[in-house]
């Protein structure tokens, strides 16, 4: 059986991987070695954003199960 906090470890790993991708993209953009570096950096940034969104999704799913998020069902007009 998986630990009930496994999702938190998984989210942390996703954020760590995202930070490493952003670091690599930064260096590619600030010290390009060829013309493909810009495109490769853009792909790294896109993947980093996807990982960060996945991590936030894990957090929301597990902290507010079954749609119990704050403000859920309220009219905030």
N, C-alpha and C positions, 0 to 999 in steps of 0.2 A: 504494500500500500504506500502510495506517495505521501510524503509529509504534507500537512495542510499548508505549510508555508513554501512549498516547492515553487509555486507561481512567483513568489517574491524573488527567489534566487534566479528563476528564469528571466524575469523582468530586468533584474540587475545585469545579467549577462548580455541581454539585448542592448541595454544602455551603454555598457562598456564597449561592446562591439561597434555601436554607433559612434562613440567618441573616438575610437581608433580610426574608423573610416573618415571622420571629419578631419582628424589630424593629418592623415595621408593626403586628403584632398587639399588641405591648406598648403602643405609643402609642394604639391604638384602645381598649384596656382601661383605660389610665390616664387618658385624656382623651376619653371618648366624646362624640360630637357628636349622635348619634341612637340610638334603641333597637336598630337593626339592627347597630350596631358590635360588640356581643358575639357575634352569630352570625357575622359576617364575620371577626372575630378568631379564632373557633373554627375556621372553615374554613381560615384561613391557617396556624394551628398544625397542623392535620391534614395539610395539604399539605407543610409544612416537615418533619414527621415522616416522611412518605412519601419525600421527597427524601433525607433523611438515611439511611433504611433502604436506599434504592437505592444510595447512595454506599458504604455498608458492604458491600452485596452485591457491588458491582463490585470492591472491595478483596479480599474473600474469594475470589471467582472467579478473580482474576488472581494473587493471591499464593499460593494453594493450588489450582492447577488439578487437575482430575480427582479431587476429593475428598481431596486430600492434606493436609487440615487437621491441625493438631497434635492428637493424641489420637484421630484417626480409627481406628476399629476396635478401640480398646483398651477393656478393661473397667475402668471407674473406680469400681467399687463400694467 
